[in-house]
Amino acid sequence: MSSRERMSPVDTAWLRMDRPNNLMQILGVMLFDGRLDVMRLKRAIEGRMLGHRRFVQCVVEDAAGYWWQDDPQFSIENHLHHARLPGAAGKVELQEFVSGLASEPLDRERPLWEFHLVDNALGGHALVMRIHHCIADGIALVGVIMSMTDGAPGGAGRRPRTAKRRSEAADDGDSFWEMLWRPMAEVLQNPVRASTNLIGKSVDMLSHPTQIAHFVRLGGDIALEIAKLAFMANDSATRFKGTPGLNKRFAWSERIALPEIKAIGKVLGCSVNDLLLSAVAGALRAYLVGKGDEVDGVEVRAMVPVNLRQPEDEGKLGNRFGLVALVLPVGIENPLARLYETRARMESLKNSYQAALTLTVLGAVGITPKLVQQQVLDLLASKATAVMTNVPGPTNALYLAGAKLSQPLFWVPQSGDIGIGVSILSYDGGVQIGLMTDDNLVADPELIVRGFAREFERLLMLVLMEPWDRLGDPEAVEAGLEGEAA
């Protein structure tokens, strides 16, 4: 097998998105009850993760573009580091440690990933991971990382469910992006194939200049598609928008029981997705109110990755997703009204072609000069305030190197001048939110994270206290509460 492979146009686009103030690396933290056996950890990495060649390959560039090339000097010791937290070694210290890593670019002379085993985090071990987005998207990487784990401390037991079997993640069919993904799957199948062929033809043109006429026609088609996105109205101007700096802030919530979320959703006629997204909108609203900002009519657009993997992509790395733009109704104060509006907006995305469109755009700009790519992606990023992703994790408790995984966390990078990343991950019957912000824009993301939990508490109290036949009318519920207060 050749030691060199051409990088795909889509992965090239993600590689070239790196900026000093927004690095394209996916960060993850795995918190454990107790300590890992270091030798067993190395064996798990070598035996299960390094089977994917991307993790032993460097990125090289020549006149023809970017390539994956085997690293002749590869050593796991260059990628697995040890660290100790200062002071109390609590949550704050761990957040500061992750923040420091987020501002450091990965070494381009080596494969673009590294792990940090933190010896004294929250009374046990923590494994902090950095993986460049050009290697794979979040769905694929969760599958790779979870493949290193086992269902029992000794390494035996049922292997974890991974992203390959994402439709099985919830027994009632209400998995996190299922409501959005299933209806879109058939609609997007042909556009995704078309975009793949489009990109392939473009790459072929580079080695056959006589096809320049085809490239001109291709450029015109792509220009029309980009124009559709370019004329999308800007969302509201808030303190969440601005020019990011070099320093990032991280925060994460405590687990919220998934059965509790589902129970609330069943009463209110909403999916888990509706509840999660509405809670995020409420938390952002509460933060703005706390800062004394105007919130009436405010809407925050989030770019949401949508998994576009086909059955033949199972087990493969690389990036195979598009983006849809979801506008969060931050300006709505009534929690029920906000929830039902979120549900309506999610419904409207079911037949959207945006995901296939952005996949095509990413592939096209991956073969253009870097300056052109930067201009196109800046245009897209200017239309949004946040990136929000939701990855279904394993449904059962897992173990790595003899220690129980208590809480997995991850954060997605932001492109252009986007300064907020919201990541939601399910694991072992619970859900948690991870938040990455820019220090220039939001220096205290933990306030938003706390608001996320409070939004669920508000909905839970309404379900417990209000007559269920009145919950479908947010105005009636609000009037009743005002009457009781009077």
N, C-alpha and C positions, 0 to 999 in steps of 0.2 A: 504494500500500500504506500502511495506517495506520501511524503512527509509534509506536503504543502497542498492546501485547498484554497480556492478563491472564496472570499467572504461574500455573502449574498448582499444585494443592494440594500435591503431593509436593515440588515445588521450593520452595514457600513454607515447608514444614516444615523443609527444610535451611537456608533463609535465616534462620529464626528460632531455629535451634539455636546460633547464635553466643553464646559466653560469653567474658568476658575471659581465663579460664584454659583454654579449649578453643575456638579459633576454627575455623570450618568452612571452611578453605581447604586445597586440595590443593597440596602443594609438590612441585616437581620440580627436579632438577639434571641438566643434560646436560653431560658432560665431553667435551672435544674434543682431538684431537691437532693442535696448531697453533692458529692464530688465524682467526676468522671475518672475512669482509668485511662491514663494518657496513651498507653500502648494499645489498648483496645480502640481508642478513638482513632489513632493512626491507621490501624488495620481496617476500620470501617471506611475511612476516607479512601485508602488505597484500593480496597476491594470493591467498593460500591460506587464511589463518586468518580474516581479517576478512570473508570471504564469508559467514560465519555471523553473523547480525545480533546475536546475544547479546553479541558482543565489542565492539559499538559502541553498546550500550544500557545505560542506568542503571536502577536499581531505584527506583521511586517508590511511595509509599503514599498512599491516600486512604481514605475511609470504606468503600469497597467492597472494599478489600484491596490487594494488591500488583500492580504492573504493570511490564512491560518497556517503556521509552520511549527512543527514539533520543536520543543525546547530541548536541545541536547544536554543542557546542564540542569534539567529539572530535578528538584529535590523537594520533598514535602517540608523539609525544615525551613525552606525559604517562604513557605506559605502558612505555616502553623506557628504562631507566636504566643508567648506567655506574658501575662500582665497582672498587676495587682493594683487595686483601687486605693486611693489615699483616704485618710480620715476614717469615718464611720463605715465606709464601704457599703452605703445604702443606695436607695433608688436614685437620689440626686447625684451621687458620685458616678454611678453607672451611666446616667444620662449625659453627664459632662464628658465621660470617656467616649461615648458614641458620638457626641457632637464634635469632638476633636478629630475623630477618624473621618467624619463626613467631609471635612475640608481638605483632606489629603488625597491627592490623585494616586491611583494605583501605578505601580512600576511598569512602564511600557516595555521594559526589557525582559519581563517575565510573563507567564500566563496571568490574566487579569482577574485574580481573586486572591483573597487571604482570609484566614481565620485568626481570631485572638481568643485564647482560652484565659479567662479572667478567674484567678484562683480564689478570690474572696468576695464575690458579689452576692449580696443579700443572704449571707450565711451559707452559700454553696458555690457551685461553679456556674459561670455564664459563658456561652460561646457566641462571640460577636463576629459576624460574617460580612464581608464586602465582596460583591461580585459585579463585574461590569455588565451593563445592560446589553452590550453587543453579543454576549455569550448566549443569553436566553431571556425570555420574558418570565414574569412572576409565576405563572401557572407551571411552566416547565421546571423552574428552579425549586419550587416547593416540592415537586415530585422527586427531584434529585436529592435534596436535603433529607426529606423524610425517608428515602430509600436506605439511608445509613442507620436508621433506627430499627428497633425490634419491639415486639409486643410483650416482652417479659425482661426482667433484669439480667437474666443469664444469656440473653441472645436468642432464646427460643420463643415460640409463640407465633401468632398470626402476624404477618407482615402488614404494615399500615396501608390503608387505602390512599392512593395518590390522586393527582389531578387527572390521570388517565380514566378514572372511574368517578368523575365528579358528579354524574347524575345520580349516583348512589349515596351522596353525602347527606341527604335528608330523607327519612322514611316516608314523608308525606308529599314529596315532590317540590317542597318550598325551599330548595337550596338557594344560596345567596343570589347568584345571577341567573337562576333557572328561569324565572319569569321573563327576563329580558332575552336570555340566550336561546331557549327552545323555539319561540316563534320566529326568531331571526335566522335560525340555522338554515332552513330551506331557502329563505329569501336571499340570503347572502352567498349561497354555495356557488352559483354561477359567476357573480361579480368577483368573488375571490379567485376563482380559476382564471377569469379574464385578466385580473390584475397581475397574477403570476406570469401569464403568457406575455403580457405587455412588458413587464420588467425583463423577462428573458430575451425578448426580441431587442430590447434596448441594449442589453449587454452584448448581444451578438453583433449589433451595429458597430460597436467599438472596434471589433476586429475585422469588419467588412465595411469600409467607408463608403462603398458604392450604395449602401442603403440609406444615404443621408436624406433622401426624399421621404422615406418612411419615418425617419426620426423627426423631420419637420412636422409631418402629420401627427405623430405621437405627441410632440410638444404642444401642438394646438389643442389636442384633446385634454391633456393634463392641465393646460392653462385654463380651460373652461371649468374643469373640476375644482381647481384651486379658487377660481373666481366665486364659485358657490359658497365656499367657506369664507372667503375674504369679505363678502357682503353680509355676513352674519353680524347682527348688531352687537356692540360691546355690552357687557354686563355692567352692573353698578360700580361706580368709583367708591371704594372703601379703603380703609387703612390696610386691608389685606393686599392691595395692589401697590406696586412700586418697583424700585430697582433693588434686587437682592444683593447682599454683601457676601463675604466669605464665610461668616460664622452661622452655623445652623443650630437649632434647638430641637430637642426631642422630648416627647412625653407619651405616656401610654396609660390606658385606663385599667382598672381592675376588671376581672371577668364578670360578664353579665350572663346569667343562666339562659341558654337557648330555649329550653321548654317554657320559661317565663315569657320570653319574647313571642314565642309562637302562640301562647295562650292569649296574650293581649291582641295579637293580630287576628286570631280566630273570632274574638268577640267583635272587633272593629271592622272585620271584612277586609283586612289588609295583609299583604305579604310581609315576610321578614325584611325583604329589601325596602319596602315602603317605610317600615318603622325605623330601620337603620338610617336611611337617608334623611328622613324627617327629623330624627334626633340630631344628626349632624347640622342640619339647617338651624334647628333651635339653639344648639350650642354656639354656633357662629353669631346668631342674633343676640344671645345673652352676653357674649363677649363685647360686641359693639355697644350694647346698651350700657354695660358696665364702664365703658370708656367714655360715655357721654356722647356717642355718635348718633346721628339721625339714622333710623332704620325703616321708616315708612316707605314701602315700595321697593326696598332693596332686594336685588336678586343677584345671586352669586353663581356663575357658571363653572361647572367642574367638568374636566375632560375625563371620561370614564373608559378605561380599556375594556374591550369586548373580545373574548376568546374566539378566534376564527380557525382553530385547528380542525382539520379534517381527520377521519379515522386513520388515514395513512400516515398522519403526523405523530401518532402515538409513540411516546418514548424519545422523540427527537428534541434537540435543543434548538436554538435560534428564536427569532421573534415572529410570531404568527398571531398578531392581534391588530385590531383597528380601534378607533376611538369614536365615541359618541359624546355629544355635548348635552349635559343635563343641567338645567337651570334650577337651582334650589330656591324655594320661596322664602327667603330669609325675612322678608318684610312682613310676613303674616304672624301675628302674635298668638292667636288662638291655636293651641297645639293640635286640636282635632281638625280645624280648618287647614292648617299647614300639612297635616298628614294626608288628608284627602286630596289636596292639591298636588302633593308629591306623587300620590298614587296615580292621579290623572296624567301627570307628565311622564311617568314611567310607562304607562299604557301607550302614550303617543310615540314612544321610541321603538315599540315592538317591530314595526315595519320599516324602520329607518335604514337607509343605505349609507349612512355616514361612516360606519365602521369599515365597510369595503372601500369606500372612497379614500379614507385616510391611509389605509394599507397601500393603496395604489400610489398615493402621493409620497409616502415614505419610501417606497421602492424607487419611484422616479427620481426623487431628489438625491437618493443614494448614489446615482450615477452622474449627477451634475457636479460642477465645481463646488467646492465647499462654501464659497461666498453665496452662491445661489441657494444652496440648501439652508444656510443660516437665515437668509432673508425670508424664505418661504415659511420656515418653522417659527421664526419670530412673529410672522403674521398670524399664524395659527395660535401661538401662545398668547398674543395680545388680546384674543377673544375670551380668555378664560382667567379665572382667579386661582383655581386649584386643580390638582390631579387627584382623583379619588379611585381607589381600586379595592376590590373585595375578592379575596381568594379563599375558597373552601379548603380547610385543612382536615386532618384525620379526625375521625369520629371517636376514636378510642385513645386511651392513655398510651404513651410510647416511652421507650427507654433507649438511651444512647450510652454506650460504654459503661453500662451498669448503673446509670443514674436515671431517675425518672424525670422526664421533661414536664415541667410544671406550667410553663407559659412560653409559647413561641410568639415572636413579634417580628414585624418587618416594616420597612418604609420604602416608598417608591420615590425615585428622583423626579425633579421638575425641569422642564426645558424652558429655554428663553428666560423671561423675567417672571415666570410663575414662582410664587414664594411659599405655597402651602401644599403639602402632600398628606392626604388622608388615606390610611390603610386599615382595612377591616379584615380580620382573620378569625375563622372559627376553629375550635380545637376541643375535643373531649367534652362536648356538651356545653361549651361556653363560647362567648364572643367578646373580643376586645378591640379597641380602636387604638391605632398608633398615629401620632401626629408629628410631622416634621415641618417646622417653620423657619423663616429667616429672621435672624436677630435684628435686622434693620426694620422689619415689618411687625413681627409678633415675637417679643422677647419672653413671653410668659405663656407658652402653649398649654401648660397644665391647667390653666383656667378654662380653656375650651374643652379639654378632656373631662374635667369635672362636670361641666355643663351637659355633656353627652349623657352621662349617667342620670343627671337630674331630669332630663327630658323623658327618659323611660319611667322614672318615678312619677312624673306628672300624669302620664298616660295610664299607668297602673292604678293610681288613685282614682282617676275618673272611672275606670272600669269597675273598681271595687265600690265606689260610692254612688255613682249615678245609675238611674234605671237604664237598662240596656236599650230599651226602645227609644230613648232620647238621644243616644250617642251618635245616631246618624245625622243629627241636626246640630252642628257646632254652635250656631247662634242661640238655640234654645238652651243648650248646656251653659253657655256663657251667661245668658240672662238669668238662669236659675241660680248660678253661683253668686251673681251680683245681688240677687234678691235675698239669698241667705246671709250674705255679708251685711246687708242693710238691716 
